[in-house]
Each structure stands twice: as structure tokens, then as C-alpha cells.
Amino acid sequence: MIRSLKNKDNIISLLYILILSALVITGSYFHEPWFDEAQAYLLARDASWHDIIFFWTHYEGHPPLWHMILKCAVSLGLPYELTLKGVNFIFFEAVLILIEFRSPFSRITKTIIPLSYFILYQYSVTSRPYILIMLAVLMTAMFYKERNNKPIRYCLSLMFLCALHSYGIAFAGGIVIADLLSETLRGHSIKKVAVRILRNKRLLVFYTLLLAFAVFLIIDIMPRSDTSASEKIKNSTNSYFLCLLLCFFLIPSETLITSYSSDIMMLQNEKNPLYENLTAGLFSLIIWSCIFVICRKRKMLPEMIIPYFFISILASLYINPHHFGIFLAYLLFILWTASDVQPVSLSDFSKITEKAGLSPKTAKKIAAGAAAVFAVINLYWDGYAYYTDITHQFDPGKSLAQWIKNENLTGKKILAEWDAGNTHMIFDCCITSSPYFEEKQYYEPYDELTFISHIVPSESQSQAEIEMLAAKGKPDFIVCAKPYSAVRICDELHIAEKYNAVAFTETSLKVFKSKAESMEVYIMCTNETFRELYGRDYKGQIFEK
């Protein structure tokens, strides 16, 4: 009977994986990669192995494993999008398989978890290292129960987690420290814990290797003084303490239930209305209360507090809403490891419901309602994201590249817009269109790379780069986010010609949950160039001072 039920559950899991996989394949097919995806691919394609591992990590802000995986995939010679999306899809499948076939969750939980917006869209359709973080966390949770008897695979999964992101280093460190502290709370003295580790030679060796690996990665990704991310941190409007509070009382709600944050703004600069902060705080408090009840019963309070606190220490310095899925990874780790100690069920909350005067039947209805709310909200986010991504462009870079090819302009002088305050920060669309070409199509102040360096130039360096551009003469086209930007660029380069004709324009919608931010790209040219291109004078709006 038990075996029959197990086989039935496996069949349901397999069919569920096939359905979700078909959905992700469809979404990925229509999805146009955005800046972060293109940047990672270009760095993997065009940088050397040495620079990927030892140099660009200081400017990208996370360990090199994702770029190394992409570089291996690039060597297969597959097209850009197939390479990027194929790699991501493989790891998405691995996450589904672990949840459906290896996790200790109930059937209903296995069904609800993959519906999360961050799993079903944000980390599956968009190709970033975060689906690997989810995989590494699930592997760590799976091996956690037998960490003392089988420390090798456990420590390797922690090393995998460290190699993916700075959040992964913080998460892994929190897990190890929480584990050691948890043993002391269970009645073991610090001396006994130390003796246990010293006697377990394999555990000692791999803990030592894990520590050495983590220290190496921290040194390897330490931002340099001229890193653009350092400038963003300096210019944060929210205090560090406020961001720390938001990590605990905004991010949990924003990950699972609410949708107040915009992905175009860092948490460090986010300003939400009071009612949104209070609502998110209330939901987050409910979520933390549930986690507390589950962990306290299993004497897992260190596992509850320390890993996420370590993550928050780092996230309070720098985090964007698309990073919020790290809380979901943390939550899955807690639920998985807690279930290995004792299956998580409604009975965990029986004392609370009894004190509240709720009958078991009512409590069950409330739990079912909460699960339904999570599923409905996340399905709405998923549906909106998929619909928007399929029916609209996510990023205009692909259309721009296609237009350049169709008009046979690959040999023309196409100048990329740069930020007024940072000559190394060129317009995003020039990056997202570049992977569709084998050679660099645009020229700009920092003309050595196909990807953005994230190096902040000095004033003298910026001036020298502007003078270098001016010496190259007038461009055929200027790629910019707004048509008036061409006027600024011509002023900086002392170009007399008026680039006030629009040769190409495209609008896209970058979707995040239930919000979509528009992005435009313009190719500006002179009326003479427009006449050569289209055989007629430009009759549209004239853009000039």
C-alpha cells in the first residue's frame, strides 16, 4: 500500500515537472535577455580565464563560478540565447527534481513551492546565478541531516553555495556557525563540540577547506576603490540600520505575498508609503512567527536566526528586489531541515490555536487559506510576468541588433551613449545587443571591452576619453536612451552637425512581479544620413536645444 502511494506520488511529480518545464521553455523562448544576462555572457565570452577568476570578480561583486560555467558553455559554439537559456534551464530542472523527488515535504507543499514567482519565472526564465543558489541550498539541506557521518558531500554543497554569490558565502557561514552553536544549546559544551570535530577527521579537514575556500573568495571579490557598486553604496539614502530592519520586515513579505518594491531601485534607496511598510511588516512578522514556532519545537533557533542574519548584514549594504528570492532559499532550507528532524504539520501550532480558541477544523481552514493566498498571489505574478514577457519585448537589445543587421550597418560608426557622470557606464541597450554580434559594433569612451567594466574613471581619465572620441570625428549614428541625449553628446564632443533625426526607435517592458518598467532605445542621425538610409527627408519630431 505504501509503495503504491509512493509510486503514485512519483508519477504526479513527474507530470508536474513536465508541465512546469513546458511553461518555462515557452517563456524562455520569447524572453529577450536583459542587461545582467548579456553582461555575464559577454564577460564569459570575451574575457580570459585568468581575468574572470581573479580580476573582474572585484567589479562584478560575486564569485566567478557563474561566468566560468557560461564560458564552458560558450565553447560549445551554440547561439547566444540557446547557450544562456540552456544552462539556466538545466539547473532549473535540477531544482524541480530535488523538490519533487528528494524533499521531505507533503504532496501539497511540493505542488505549491514551485509556483513561487522567484522559482517559476524570475530565476528560471531570466538567466542568472540565483537558480544555482537555490540548487546549492537545497543540496545543503538534503545533506544536513547526515552532516556528521557524511561530511564530504555536505561541505562540498556549502562550497558550491559559496562559489555562486557573496550572499552564498554569508549563508554558508551562518549555517556552519548555527550548527555548532545549536549543539551547545542541546546540552553539549563547547569543549565537547570541539572534541567531536577534532575526532571526526573528515569533518575537520573539510571544514578547514571550506573556511579556506570562503576566505579566498572573500579576498577575490573584495570591491576595489574604483568599483561603481562602492559608489552606489556611498550614495544610499537609507541608513544601514533601516536597511537591516527592512531585510527582516520587508523582504519576507515581498518574497512571498506583497509587491511594493520596484526592481529598478535598490533597497538602499527605496521609499515606500507608510501603509505599505506597515502591511509588509505585519506579513513578515506572521512569517517569522511561523518559522519561530517550527524551529523552537525542534531546538533549531540558531539555524533560524544566524544564517539569515548573516545574509542581512550583507544585504543591508547592497540588494535589489530580484535578489529577494534569497529569503525563499533560506525558508526552504529551514523547512527541509526541520522536516528531517520531525515532519512539519499543523500540529506544530496546536498550542497557539488552542489558546486563541480555534478548533482544529478552523485552524486547518486558516492554514489552507494561507496556502491558497500564497499560491494565488504567486500565480498572478507568474501569469502577469509570462504574459508581459511573451506579448512585449523584455529588452530592446535584440531588436536593435536585428535592425543593424537588416540595414547592413555593421561597418558604420555607431557611437554609444554614456552617463553624464561616468564615461565607463554606457547605455544598457548597447550591451544587450552586443551578444548578437561576433565583433564589437559600438564605440564609446572606454573602448576596450564589449561589456561594462564597472570601473569608475577619474575626472582626468574621463576628459582624456572624451578628447579621444572627439578626435575620431563625427559618428554615423548615436545610440541613446532619450533623443535629447544626442544633443548632450554632440556638445561634449564639439560636433556641429545636428543629430535630430530618429533612424530607429523601440520600446520594451521589463517586468517584475505585477509591475512593468518601460525602456526605450533611439538611434539618432543627421537628416543627411536619414536620407541615405531611407531615401527621403526626416519628417518626424526634430530634437534639438
Residue pairs with C-beta under 8 A, 6 or more apart in sequence:
9 107
10 101
12 107
13 100
13 101
13 110
14 100
16 100
16 110
16 111
16 114
17 93
17 96
17 97
17 100
20 96
20 114
20 120
21 89
21 92
21 93
21 96
23 120
23 386
24 89
24 92
24 120
24 124
24 125
25 89
26 386
26 390
27 121
27 124
27 125
27 385
27 386
27 389
27 390
28 85
28 88
28 89
28 124
28 125
30 389
30 390
31 85
31 125
31 126
31 389
31 394
32 393
32 394
32 395
32 396
32 397
32 398
32 399
32 432
32 508
33 41
33 80
33 81
33 84
33 126
33 127
33 394
33 395
33 397
33 398
33 432
33 435
34 126
34 394
34 395
34 397
34 428
34 432
34 510
35 395
35 428
35 431
35 432
36 126
36 128
37 84
37 126
37 127
37 128
37 432
38 397
38 431
38 432
38 434
38 435
38 451
39 431
39 451
39 452
40 66
40 67
40 70
40 127
40 128
41 70
41 74
41 80
41 83
41 84
41 435
42 431
42 434
42 435
42 450
42 451
43 52
43 56
43 60
43 67
43 451
44 52
44 67
44 68
44 70
44 71
44 73
44 74
45 70
45 71
45 74
45 435
45 450
46 449
46 450
46 451
47 56
47 67
47 451
49 68
49 71
52 64
52 67
52 68
52 71
53 64
53 68
53 220
54 220
56 64
56 67
57 63
57 64
57 220
57 221
58 220
58 221
58 222
58 223
58 224
58 227
59 223
59 224
59 227
59 228
59 229
59 453
59 454
59 455
60 67
60 221
60 454
61 166
61 221
61 223
61 227
61 229
61 318
62 129
62 164
62 165
62 166
62 221
63 162
63 163
63 164
63 165
63 166
63 168
63 169
63 217
63 220
63 221
64 163
64 220
65 129
65 132
65 163
65 164
66 128
66 129
66 132
66 164
69 87
70 83
70 84
70 87
73 83
73 84
73 86
73 87
74 83
76 83
78 86
80 435
80 436
84 127
85 127
87 127
88 124
88 126
88 127
88 128
88 131
89 124
91 131
91 132
91 135
92 123
92 124
92 131
94 135
95 119
95 131
95 134
95 135
95 138
96 114
98 135
98 138
98 139
98 142
99 105
99 110
99 113
99 114
99 138
100 110
100 114
102 138
102 142
103 110
103 138
103 142
103 336
103 339
104 336
104 339
104 340
104 343
105 113
105 335
105 336
105 339
108 371
109 335
112 371
112 374
112 375
113 119
113 332
114 120
115 375
115 378
115 379
115 382
116 256
116 325
116 328
116 378
117 378
117 381
117 382
117 385
117 513
118 130
118 255
118 324
118 325
118 328
119 131
119 134
119 325
119 328
120 378
120 382
121 381
121 382
121 385
121 386
122 130
122 322
122 325
122 385
122 512
123 130
123 131
123 134
123 325
124 131
125 385
125 386
125 389
126 322
128 322
129 164
129 165
130 165
130 322
130 323
130 325
130 326
132 160
132 164
133 161
133 164
133 165
133 167
133 168
133 326
133 329
134 325
134 328
134 329
134 332
136 157
136 160
136 161
136 164
136 168
137 161
137 171
137 329
137 330
137 332
137 333
138 332
138 333
138 336
139 157
139 160
140 154
140 157
140 158
140 161
140 172
140 175
140 333
141 332
141 333
141 336
141 337
142 157
142 336
143 150
143 153
143 154
143 157
144 154
144 175
144 333
144 336
144 337
144 340
145 337
145 340
146 154
147 154
147 179
147 203
148 196
148 200
148 203
151 200
151 202
151 203
151 206
151 207
152 202
152 206
154 206
155 203
155 206
155 207
155 209
155 210
156 206
158 172
158 175
158 176
158 210
159 172
159 209
159 210
159 213
161 168
161 169
161 171
161 172
162 168
162 169
162 172
162 210
162 213
162 214
162 217
163 213
163 217
166 221
166 314
167 311
167 314
167 315
167 323
167 326
169 214
169 217
169 218
170 310
170 311
170 313
170 314
171 307
171 310
171 311
171 326
171 329
171 330
172 210
172 214
173 214
173 310
174 306
174 307
174 308
174 309
174 310
174 311
175 303
175 306
175 307
175 333
176 207
176 210
177 302
177 306
177 310
178 302
178 303
178 305
178 306
178 307
179 302
179 303
180 193
181 302
181 306
182 299
182 300
182 301
182 302
182 303
183 192
183 193
183 196
184 190
184 193
185 299
185 301
185 302
186 299
188 196
197 203
197 204
197 207
198 204
223 229
223 230
224 230
226 455
226 456
226 457
227 454
227 455
227 456
228 422
228 424
228 425
228 454
228 455
228 456
229 318
229 454
230 456
231 456
232 266
232 268
232 318
233 268
233 317
233 318
236 243
236 266
236 268
236 269
237 268
237 269
237 271
238 246
238 267
238 268
238 269
238 270
240 316
240 317
243 267
243 268
243 315
243 316
243 317
243 319
244 312
244 313
244 316
246 267
246 270
246 316
247 267
247 311
247 312
247 315
247 316
247 319
248 284
248 288
248 308
248 312
249 277
249 280
249 281
249 284
249 285
250 260
250 261
250 267
250 272
250 277
250 280
250 281
250 284
251 267
251 284
251 315
251 319
251 324
251 327
252 283
252 284
252 287
252 288
252 327
253 279
253 280
253 281
253 282
253 283
253 284
253 287
254 260
254 261
254 280
254 321
254 324
255 324
255 325
255 327
255 328
255 331
256 283
256 287
256 327
256 328
256 374
256 377
256 378
257 283
257 373
257 374
257 377
258 276
258 279
258 280
258 283
259 381
259 513
259 514
259 515
260 272
260 276
260 280
261 267
261 270
261 272
261 321
261 324
262 270
262 321
262 512
262 515
262 517
263 320
263 321
263 322
263 510
263 512
263 515
263 517
264 510
264 517
265 320
265 321
266 318
266 319
266 320
267 315
267 319
267 320
267 321
268 317
268 318
268 319
272 280
290 349
291 304
291 331
291 334
292 301
292 304
293 348
293 349
293 352
294 300
294 334
294 335
294 338
294 344
294 348
295 301
295 303
295 304
295 334
295 338
297 342
297 348
298 338
298 341
298 342
300 334
300 337
300 338
300 341
303 334
303 337
304 334
307 330
307 333
308 327
308 330
311 326
311 330
315 323
315 326
321 512
322 512
335 344
338 344
346 360
346 363
346 364
346 367
349 363
350 360
350 363
353 360
353 362
353 363
358 366
380 514
381 513
381 514
384 511
384 513
384 514
385 511
385 512
385 513
388 509
388 511
388 516
389 511
392 508
392 509
392 516
393 399
393 506
393 507
393 508
393 509
394 508
394 509
394 510
394 511
395 428
395 429
395 432
395 508
395 510
395 519
396 429
396 432
396 506
396 507
396 508
396 519
396 520
396 521
397 428
397 429
397 430
397 431
397 432
397 433
397 434
397 436
397 521
398 432
398 433
398 436
399 506
399 521
400 429
400 432
400 433
400 479
400 504
400 506
400 521
400 523
401 433
401 434
401 436
401 437
401 441
402 436
403 504
403 506
403 523
404 410
404 414
404 433
404 441
405 436
407 533
409 476
409 477
410 437
410 441
412 476
412 477
413 443
413 472
413 473
413 475
413 476
413 477
414 441
414 442
414 443
414 475
414 476
414 477
414 478
414 479
414 523
415 442
415 443
415 444
415 469
415 475
415 477
415 478
415 479
415 489
416 426
416 427
416 430
416 442
416 443
416 444
416 479
417 426
417 427
417 430
417 444
417 478
417 479
417 480
417 481
417 485
417 486
417 489
418 424
418 425
418 426
418 427
418 444
418 445
419 425
419 426
420 488
422 456
422 457
422 462
423 444
423 445
423 446
423 457
423 461
423 462
423 465
423 466
424 445
424 446
424 452
424 453
424 454
424 455
424 456
424 457
425 452
426 442
426 444
426 445
426 446
426 452
427 479
427 480
427 481
427 521
428 481
428 519
429 479
429 481
429 519
429 521
430 442
430 444
430 479
431 450
431 451
431 452
433 441
434 440
434 441
434 442
434 450
434 451
440 450
442 479
443 469
443 472
443 475
444 469
445 457
445 462
445 465
445 466
445 468
445 469
446 453
446 455
446 457
446 465
447 468
457 465
466 492
466 493
469 493
470 493
470 494
470 495
474 495
474 497
476 525
476 529
477 503
477 523
477 524
477 525
477 529
478 485
478 486
478 489
478 499
478 523
478 524
478 525
479 521
479 522
479 523
479 524
480 486
480 489
480 521
480 522
480 524
481 519
481 520
481 521
481 522
482 520
482 522
483 500
483 502
483 522
483 524
483 541
483 543
484 543
485 522
486 499
486 500
486 522
486 524
486 543
487 499
487 500
487 543
487 544
487 545
489 495
489 499
490 496
490 497
490 498
490 499
497 526
498 526
498 527
498 544
499 524
499 525
499 526
500 524
500 526
500 527
500 538
500 542
500 543
500 544
501 524
501 525
501 526
501 527
501 529
501 530
501 538
501 540
501 542
502 522
502 523
502 524
502 538
502 540
502 541
502 543
503 523
503 524
503 525
503 529
503 530
503 533
504 521
504 522
504 523
505 520
505 521
505 522
505 523
506 520
506 521
507 518
507 519
507 520
508 518
508 519
508 520
509 516
509 517
509 518
509 519
510 516
510 517
510 518
510 519
524 543
525 533
527 537
527 538
530 536
530 537
530 538
531 537
531 538
